[in-house]
Amino acid sequence: MKKKAIIFSIVVILLVSILILKFVPLGTKKEFMGASLISLEIPKLSSIDSECCMYSATFKTLRSSTIIKKELDKIMDKYEKVTCNDQEYYYDHSQDVTITEYGVDSGLILSKFYITYTKGNYCE
């Protein structure tokens, strides 16, 4: 009887942890980008998967693509929106960096997201 209660408790804790991990916003953190020497704000519990071409990075996370998309949208809302060539970009004054593109790719276990950026205000 005691073993069943312990196993049941462990299963419940694991299920609740997975639900929180996948569907609850957990905030953001700064990730230092070695090639470009800047820090990007990204959703917590994410880590860099690859950095390419000095101004593009891909991240991986166990979190759901839906919640990652919402958290990335919140991050972009913090930046100044600049528009040129009929396209909207996100300018970070503090680091003098423009986010030119971002997106999320859903995976069965791992979701990935990418951020493409450039130094300076892209529209000037």
C-alpha positions as MATLAB code, in Angstrom:
seq = 'MKKKAIIFSIVVILLVSILILKFVPLGTKKEFMGASLISLEIPKLSSIDSECCMYSATFKTLRSSTIIKKELDKIMDKYEKVTCNDQEYYYDHSQDVTITEYGVDSGLILSKFYITYTKGNYCE';
ca = [
       0.000    0.000    0.000;
       2.806    2.391    0.889;
       4.646    1.649   -2.384;
       1.509    2.451   -4.408;
       1.130    5.786   -2.629;
       4.758    6.686   -3.302;
       4.521    5.691   -6.972;
       1.258    7.612   -7.345;
       2.848   10.697   -5.737;
       5.854   10.519   -8.059;
       3.610   10.184  -11.131;
       1.488   13.169  -10.035;
       4.585   15.293   -9.391;
       6.009   14.384  -12.809;
       2.742   15.200  -14.593;
       2.373   18.549  -12.823;
       6.027   19.380  -13.605;
       5.516   18.569  -17.283;
       2.362   20.700  -17.441;
       4.153   23.646  -15.821;
       7.188   23.198  -18.060;
       5.094   23.056  -21.224;
       2.318   25.579  -20.605;
       3.182   28.147  -17.917;
       5.108   31.338  -18.783;
       8.282   31.423  -16.708;
       9.820   34.739  -17.742;
      13.030   35.530  -19.575;
      16.787   35.517  -19.173;
      19.761   37.092  -20.951;
      21.846   34.857  -23.225;
      25.304   36.108  -24.228;
      25.994   35.636  -27.934;
      29.716   34.965  -28.291;
      30.145   35.767  -31.973;
      28.452   39.181  -31.859;
      29.295   40.113  -28.256;
      25.710   41.075  -27.341;
      23.081   39.564  -25.054;
      19.672   38.512  -26.318;
      16.651   38.222  -24.059;
      15.147   34.751  -24.447;
      12.533   32.643  -22.611;
      13.810   30.831  -19.496;
      14.672   27.134  -19.713;
      16.062   27.664  -23.219;
      19.625   27.127  -24.348;
      21.563   27.930  -27.467;
      21.468   25.230  -30.129;
      23.599   26.960  -32.746;
      24.935   30.366  -33.666;
      25.472   31.137  -37.304;
      26.778   33.919  -39.430;
      27.442   36.186  -36.446;
      23.857   37.502  -36.359;
      21.601   34.473  -36.204;
      20.967   32.089  -33.339;
      18.812   29.020  -32.811;
      17.727   27.934  -29.350;
      16.203   24.721  -28.005;
      13.792   24.162  -25.139;
      11.539   21.505  -23.639;
       8.750   24.087  -23.480;
       5.798   24.144  -25.892;
       6.041   26.160  -29.086;
       2.826   28.033  -28.176;
       4.187   29.363  -24.883;
       7.582   30.149  -26.444;
       5.856   32.181  -29.186;
       3.899   34.137  -26.545;
       7.041   34.836  -24.530;
       8.977   35.937  -27.644;
       6.104   38.276  -28.567;
       6.289   39.787  -25.040;
      10.028   40.289  -25.431;
       9.562   42.039  -28.794;
       6.893   44.314  -27.260;
       9.634   45.767  -25.026;
      11.579   47.056  -28.028;
      10.882   50.012  -30.281;
       9.075   48.959  -33.427;
      10.719   50.403  -36.524;
       9.317   50.030  -40.018;
      10.999   50.207  -43.394;
      10.462   48.409  -46.704;
       6.920   47.570  -45.503;
       8.428   45.351  -42.792;
       8.367   45.759  -38.998;
      11.532   45.240  -36.953;
      12.351   45.474  -33.231;
      15.065   47.889  -32.124;
      16.807   47.544  -28.747;
      18.264   50.963  -27.852;
      20.312   49.684  -24.915;
      22.446   47.419  -27.103;
      21.933   49.170  -30.446;
      20.614   45.950  -32.022;
      17.648   45.299  -34.313;
      15.776   41.988  -34.283;
      14.957   41.455  -37.950;
      13.206   38.108  -37.655;
      12.188   35.510  -35.094;
      10.108   32.348  -35.123;
       9.318   29.044  -33.470;
       9.510   25.478  -34.786;
       7.481   22.887  -32.895;
       8.949   19.514  -32.049;
       7.664   16.409  -30.319;
       9.964   16.758  -27.304;
      12.110   19.809  -28.057;
      10.857   23.034  -29.559;
      13.301   25.325  -31.318;
      13.181   29.032  -31.961;
      15.429   31.384  -33.849;
      16.327   35.052  -33.667;
      18.005   36.951  -36.490;
      19.458   40.336  -35.588;
      21.828   43.034  -36.788;
      23.891   45.751  -35.142;
      22.419   49.246  -35.181;
      18.969   50.443  -36.236;
      18.194   48.420  -39.377;
      15.953   51.159  -40.777;
      18.499   53.985  -40.622;
];
